Amino acid sequence: MPDRSKCLSQWREGRTELENEVIDQLLTGRLDRRSFLRHGSRVGLSLALMGGVLQGLGLAPIGRAFAQAKQGGTIRLAQITPSGAIEPVSVADQGGLLPLQQAGDFLVMDGPDLVLRPMLATSWKPNEDGSVWTFTLRDGVKFHDGRVMTADDVVASIDRLADPANGSNALSAFKGVLSKGGTTKVDDKTVRFSLDAPNGNFPYYVSSDNYNAIILPADYKGDFEKTFNGTGPFRMVSYTPKVGASFVRNPDYWAGPALAEKLELSFYADQQPQVLALLGGQVDMIQQVVVQGSQSLFDNPAVKILRLKSNAHRQIHMKNTGPFADKRVRQAMALTLDRPAIVKGLFRGMADLGNDSPFAPVFPSTDTTIPQRGKDIAKAKELMAAAGMSGGFDVTLTTMQLQELPAIASLIRNAAAEIGVKVTLKLEDVGAYYGDAVPGKSDWLDSQFGITDYGHRGTPNVFLAAPLLSTGTWNSAEFKNPGYDKLVASYIAALDPAAQKAQAGAIQKLLLDETPIIFPYFYDYLTATSATLQGVEGTAMGQMFLHKAGFA
């Protein structure tokens, strides 16, 4: 057994007060292994040091074991058709981010376990209050056109995303966090981020969690589809909108050439043709499958299902006007749902129960002592009567023809009928539902009662801010609560894990009381591959890191 006191001194030597606080919380049992890795990587502890700490305590070490794959071959991947141009600044859909990510890299990788790992940045550190973060860049990284990446490229890339004039999709994350001009060069290998306000989770904002944040040349002209010029493991050979893309491995990749020689991406409008293509041997992998419509894959020995716990979810917003202006009505609607039955019926159990806040079980800061809201029709009727709504009311529920959304909409309609609420369904295609994504021009943001798809993130920050802050860009519920705004500001600023958890608990309690949005479940992210494909590492955002992927 190692000498614990000697190891403790060795671990703490040269560490900041914040880093030592994270180590101390592991030692005293206030952080488990998963939370320690996640919080340690966030504040800049290296994987090597965290591995040493875990080994010294007799805990499982850090490791990601991949089955041995052969070099060479072509990986054929099926995915949903990108909804628009493959443009790093503006891309906003899962279909677009996967081909983008094959050619480009991020400063940091947010892995499937929410642990941050070095990518184009090798280390990062906050100042004392988390308002300034300094990143050190990797040596010897080249763009596909042969130019060496420097701090100038990083500054230009992030500034481009933070500039409102560019129509950046990343503003949903950067608004109030990082403004144009906040990213500065210290030297060729060091970049400093001066934030609008302290932010304890900032490294996630420049990680793969922010899928727009691939690093591009400083002189990028907005023509990515012509060359796909990034620093990633694969170089684009051809790209045909609405059809697919071809890539070959990058021989100059900073982490060494990929195992696979080629990638072939095929775009599909629907799930079912992708399922048939995998079963028929036309593709080796489907980016994402959902239980609805893919049942033939789940018990098939020729298919592997890669399952990732996720915080991807649906938000059922109730605009704080008309019958929903009274929080007792909103609470009553939430009490009509049988969440365990929904998880079992729609997801074969492959989802976690939602408790009407963005704090999913996968987030280490989630306060799991908060009681789970369940179905209670008697209580719901009491609340309706107290709100003067015992006779019920009529309302339209607007959502999309997407995955299980029509099914959950029907379940909500049937559940609401138990308390006298008559729900009429309005099902639209995705484009019509989102519209221009601004109030007055979007059924998503304008509907009184709606269901919206939210993809996975490494932290709850975007979920807490965009749809729920008084100033939130996606506040479809028109929820305005100064107390909530203050709690979220404190949570986002917190560097210490214990402080984050305390603020999270207060936020969870407030949202359970106010219920502007129902969060019914957080579903697992599922990818399907052939039995012989090995080494695929995905994230619950739909990214597929294929550098080490190949065939057995």
N, C-alpha and C positions, 0 to 999 in steps of 0.2 A: 504493500500500500504506500502511496506517496505521502511525504510529510506535508500535511495540509497547511500548517502555518508557513512552511517554506514556500509552498506553491502560492499561497495567498499573497505573500510579499512579492513574489515574482509577477503575478497577474496584475497587481496594483501599480507596479513601478512604471512611472512615466505616463500614467493614465490621468485624464481630467477628472474633476470632481463628479461630473455627470456620468462618465464611463464607470467610475468606481461605484456610484450609486446603483447602476444596473447590475453590476457584479454582486454587490451586497444584497440586493433584493433576491437574486437567485440563491445565495448562500443561506438567507433567512427563510426561504420557502415562499416568499411573496410573489415570485415569478416561477412558473414551471419551465421545462426545457424549451418548449415551443415559444413561449413568450419571451424568454431570455434571448433566443436567437433573433427573434423579430425586433425587439427593442434594441438589442446590442448592435445589430447591423444598421439600424436607423440612426444611431448617434455616432457611428463610425468605428465601432470595434471590428477588428479584422476577423475573418472566418478562422484563421489560424489560431488567434488568441482565444476566441470563444471555444474552439475545439479543445484547446489545452485546458481551459477551465472545466469543461464538461468531463474530459478524461480524468482530471485531477479529483473530481467529485465522484468518479465511478459511474457517470451517466453515459448514455449512448452518444457516441461521437457524431460529428457532422459527416454526412456522406450521401451521395446520390449514385446508387448502383445501376448501371445499365448493362443489359445482356450484350454479349459480344456480337458485334455485327461485322460483316465483311466490307471491305472497301470496294467501291464501284457500284454500278447499277443506277437505275432511274427510279425515283420515288414519284408516283402519280397520285396527285392529291385532288380531291373533289371539295369544292366549297361553294357557298352561296355567291351569286353574281354581285360584284360591287355595284352599289347604287349610283355611283358617280365616278369622277376622275380619281385616279390614284395620285393624289396630291398631298404630300405630308402636312401642309399647313391646314388644309380644310377637311381632310378625310374624316368621316364621322361614323362609319359603319364597319361591322365585322368583316364584310366581304372585302373592303378596301385595305384593311390593316394587315391582313396576312401576306399578300404579295409585297406590300411596302416593307414589312419587317424582314423578309428574306434578303433584301438588298441593303437594309440599313441597320445600324446599331444605336443603342441608347447609352447614356452615361452610366446607367445602372440597370441591372436586371432585377425585376421583382419576380421571384420564383413562385412556383405553385404553392409553396409553404408560407408565402408572404415575407420571406427572408430576403433582404437585399444582397445582391452579389455584384462585385466589380464587373464592369464591362469596359466602356471607353474611359471611365474614371476608375482609378485604382484605390482611392480613399476619399473621405469627406469628413468634415468636422464643423460643428456649430460654434458660434461664440457663446457667451454665458447665458444669453436669454433666447437664443435661437432666431435672432433677427438677421444674422449674417452667417452664411455657410460657405466654406472654402473647399473646392474640389481639386484634386490632383489628377492629371490626365495621363493616360498610358503612352509610353514611347513607341515609335515605329508604326503607328497606325496609318494605313494608306487608303485613300478613296480608290474606287475602281478605275479612275482615269490616271492613277499613279501619283497624285499629289499627296503629300504628307499632311495629316490632320494636325492642327494646332489650336491654341486657345482662341484665335481669331474666328475659326469656324464654329466653335461652340458658342461664343458670344453672339455671333450673327444668327445662328440657328435658333437660340432661345429668345433673343430679342425679336426675331421675326414672329414667333408665336405669341409674344406678349404685346404685340402692337395691334391695337383695335382696328387700325386701318387695313389690315391684311385679311380680315374675315376669318381669323384663326379659330378653329374648333377648340383649341387648347385654352381659350379664354374662360371656358367653363371651369377649368381648374385654376388658372392663373389670376382671374379677377380678384382683386383684394389681397393677393398673395405676392405676385411679382409683376412689376410694371416694366414697360420698355425703358431701357437705360439702367435697370437694376442689375444687369449682368455685365461684369467688367473683367478685363484681362489683368492678371497680376504679372504673369510672364508666360512664355510659350506653353508651359505645361501646368498652369494654375489659373483657375477661374473663380471669381468671387460673386456670390449672389447676395445682394442687399435687398431684403424683403420689405414689403409694405408694412408688415406687422410680424411679430414673432410667430414661428411656425415649427412645432416640434416634429412634424412629419415631412418636412420639405424634400428630403431625398426621393420620396415617392413621386413628387411632381415632375422630376426630370428622369424618371425611370421608365421602363417598359409599361408601367401602369398608366403613363400618359402617352398613348400610342402615337400621338403626333410628334413626339419629341425625339425623332431620330436626328442624328447630326449630319448636316449637309455642308457642302463647301460654302464659304463666306460669300462667294459671288453667285450663289444660286439664283436663277432667273424665273423660277416658277414653271419649269418644263420637265418635271420629273419623269413623266411617262416616256419621254424620248430616249432616255439613257438609264434610268434607275440608278444614278450615280451616288452610291453610298459607301459605307465601309464594311458591309455585311458579308456573310460567308458564301453568298451566291451572287453571280452576275447575270443580269437580264440578257437573254438572247433575242426574244421576241415577246411582244405584248399586243393582244388584239382585244379591244374593249368588248365586253359581253360574251367573249369566247374563252380566253385563257391566256396563260403566260408560260414561257420556257426560261429556265435558268441553268447555268453551269456553275460548278464550284469555283470559288475565287482562290487561285493558287497562292495569293499574297495575304490571305486572311491572317490577322494578328494572332489568332488562337490556333493556327495551322489549318491546312485544307480540310474541308468537310469529307466525310466518308463517301457519301453518295456523289456520283459524278454529275448527275443531272436532276432537276426537278421539273415536273410537268404539272401545271395547275389548270384544272378544268372548272369552268364556271357553270353553275346550274341555278335555275330559277326556283326550284322546289326541292324538298327533302327526298321524296320518293324515287326520282331518277338517280340520285346519289346512292341510295340504298341498293337499288338494282345494279348499279355499276360496280359497287364493292362486291356484292354477291356473285356477279358475273365475271369478276376478275379484270374489269377494265380500269379500275383504280385500286390503289393500295391503302387509301386512307380517306376518311371523311372528317373535315375540320370539326364539325359539331353535329351530333345527332340528338334528337329529343325523343322521349318515350312515345309521344303521340305520333304514330305513323312509322316507327322504326322497330316494332316489336319483333320482327323476324331476325334481328341482329343479336338480341340479348342472350339467347340460349344456343347460339350457333358456334360449334367448336372451331370453325374456320375464321372466326372473328374475335378480336380482342376489343373490349370496351375499356378505355382509359377514363377513370372517374376522378374528378377533382372536386373537393369541397369548395364551395364558392359563396360569395355574397351577391351574386346576380339575382335579380328579383323583379317583381311587378309591384308598382305603386298604384293603389286605388285612391285617387284624390277626390275630395269632396270640397268644392268651392265654398268658402265661408260666407255664403249668401243664401237667401230663401230658406228652405227647410233645414239646410245644413249650417245655418248661422248659429244654431244652438248646439253646443258641444255634446249635450245629452243625446241628440239625434245621431251625431257622428259615432258616439260610443255605442249606441244601440245597433247601428249598422255593423260595426265591428264584432259585436257579440253574436251575430247571426251565423257566423262562419264556423264550420266544423273543420278546423285546420288539419288535424291528423288524418281525417278522411280524404281531404284534398291531396295531401302529400302521398297517401297510399294510392289513391285512384288515378291521379294525373302523372305521378312520377315514380310509381312502383317503390315508394319509400326513399327515393334518392333525392331528398331535399330536407332542409331543416325548417322547423316551424318559425314563422315570423311573429314578432311581438309588438308590431306597430311602431317601430323605430328602425333607423338604418343599422342598428348595432346587431349584426349577424353573429352567430356563434363562432365563426372563424376569426373574428377580430379579438386580439388579446385584451383590448380595453373594455370589451363588453362586460357589463355587470350581470352575471348569470344568477344573482340572487333575486332579481326582479321577478315577481310571479308572472307566469305565462297566462295571457288572456285566452279564454276558451269560449266555446259556445254556451250561451245562457239566454234562452228565449224569454224566460220569465223576467229576468233582470232587464232585458232589452225592452220588453213591453212596459215595465215600470218607468223606465227612462223616457220612453215615447209619451206616456201619459203625463209625466211631470213637465215635459216640454210642450204640452198642449197638442200633441200629434197622435193621440190614441186612434184616430180615424185613418192614419196613414197619409200618404201623398203619392203623386205620380212624378217620376223622374226618368230622364233618358240617360243610359249608360253608353258612353262612346269609347270604342277601342278599335284594335286592328285585327285583320285577318293574318295572324302571325302565331305559329306554334300552338301553344295551348290556350292562347288568349280567348278565342271564342268559347272554349269549354269552361274556363273560369268565369267568364261573363255570364254564361247560362246558370252556373252554380250560384253566383251572387244574386241573380234575378230570382231564383227559386227560394234562396234563403231569406231575402228581403220580404218576400210575400208572407212569410210566417209572422211578420210584425205589421202587416197591412200596407207595406210600401210596394207600389206597382212600378216595376222597372221595365222600360222599353229599350231593347238593344239596338244600337247603331254600330254596325261593323263596317269598317272602311279598309281600303288598302293602305299600306304604310305611308306612302307619299301624301295621300289626302289627309291622314290623321295628323302627321307632323306639320304639314303645310310649310310656311316660311319660318317656323319655330320662333315666332315673335307674337306677343299678344295682339289680338285683332286679326291675325292672319294664320291661325293655327287651331284646329279642333282640339289638339292636345292641350294647349294652354287656355283655350276659351271655354271648353266644355265644363258644365257644372259638376259632372260625375264621369270619371274616365279611368281607364287602366293603361299604364305606360310601362314599357320595357326599360329596365335599367341594367346595364352590364356590370360585370365584376370590377372592383377597384381594390388596390392594396391597402387603402385606409378608408374610413367612412367620411372623410372630409368633404368630398364633392357631394355626397348624398345629404350631408347635414346642411350644406350651404345652398347649392343651386335650387333645390325644390322647396326649401323650408325657411331660409332666412327672409326677413322682410324685404331685402333688396335682391333676393335670389333671381337669377336669370330664367329659371324653369319653375317658378312658383305658381303652378297651375291651381293650387288650393287657395291662393291669395291669403296665405297664412301670415299674419303679422303679430309677433309677440316679442316685445322688448326683452322680457326675461329670458326667452329662448335665445335670442340673438346674443345676449351677454354670456350665457352658458357656452354657446358654440365658440365664441371668441376665446374664452378661457381654455376650452378643450384643445382648440387648434394651437394655441400658444404653448401648451404644456410640453415640457421636455421630459419630465420625470414620469415613469410608468404609473406610479401610484396616483399622481395628480390627474393623469389622463383618465384613469378608471373611476376616480371620484366624480369628475365632471361628466363622464359617460353615464353613470348611474342617475345623476340629477336630470340629464337630458332625457333618458329613457322614461323616467317617472313623469316628466312634464308632457312628453308626447303621448303617453298612455292616457293621461287626463284630457288633453286637448283633442287628440285623434284627428288631425287634419288630413292624414293619409293612413290608409290601412296597408300594412306590410304583411301579407298572408304567409309567405314562405320565401326561402332562399334556396334556389335549386342548384344541384350539382352540375358541373360542366362535363359533358360526355363527348368523347372522341372515339371513333371506330377505326380500327386498322385491320389489315390482314394478319393472320397468325405469325407470319414470318418477318414482319417489319419490327425492328428493335430500335431502342434508343430515342424514341420520340419524347420530347419534353415540351409540354404545352402549359399554357396558363389559362385561367378561367375567363380571360378576356378574349380568347380565340386565337392567341398567338401560338405558333408552332415553331419551336427552336429545333432545327433539323441538322445542326452541325455534326452531331454524333449519331444520327440516325442512319440505318442501313438494314440489310437483309441478313438473316441468320444463315 
